[in-house]
């Protein structure tokens, strides 16, 4: 899916003042990383290391793994398409609602798809070749299926379980399954180095999985898929990892406050979340999320994420990611005016 994601401010010229559409944390240390990269531009005069050896070693050191358990990718999305390619034509389960790129990647490689709610993971008695899910889930911030994913790994050792952890470090509690990879050879973790650190334009992610699986993925990659500046950013992040992480606890607390304020407005309902982003839904007869989005951006400079293109959601669903208090007040004014 080339278009239809959040952070589509490019479609609105200079109208957007407050962007609630992207899950990238608004309080972040991206400026420090950019300052560092401004002094590393000479790296662009050389080809990047196609195997990202330095970054793999730094990530392995951070997560206390052998480098053979890591594969660096051009964002999480390259990882999804590589995995879909590897298991082309497979029988695949995808939990919904979820990030559309799982489905798009699988359709490209002719998977036979079945969609299930995250709550039904534990009820799957017939194994599939693949199960795709996210922890925490996007767009609703759900983390209640963590145990279900592990139980599925154990119950179906011949099935692979792909878990997208792009937002794992934005939860106030530990949800990652990284410590379980060594105990479950069929568990595949996909991570982003640009969501938590607020640099989505750099496109940098990685896969953690059993070395035998990564050895099968490596030949499917395009040469030099990760550019030199992205590798520089990744190395700097790894060397200052904890200092550069956002305050997830504070962000979740702010999001819960914003959700409470939104819930006071008649005509909209919310879905509880464990992350700085959450789903909302307009009541019947209040229009669509697309109409609300257009109104908010043109009349109030507020951009939201129309969530209608998440499978299993309705045209009335939209997603919000917490922003500054000033932005929050602008959102509340706009919602109140619309409703």
Protein Blocks (a to p, Z undefined) as FASTA:
>chain_A
ZZhpehilmmnojmbmbdckbcbdfbdcklmmmmmmmmmmmmmmpccdfklmmmmmmmmm
mnopafklpccdehjklmmmmmmmmmgoiacdddddddfklmmmmmmnopacddddfklm
mmmmbdcfbdcddddddfklpaklmmmmmmmmmmmmmbccdddfklmmmcfbdfbfklmm
mmmmkbccdddfklmnopaknopadddddfklmmmmmmmpcehkbcfklmmmmmmmmmmm
mmmpccfklmmmmmmmmmmmmmmpghiacdddfbfbdcddddehiapfklmmmmmmmmno
pacddfklpghiafkbccdddddfklmmmmmmmmmmmZZ
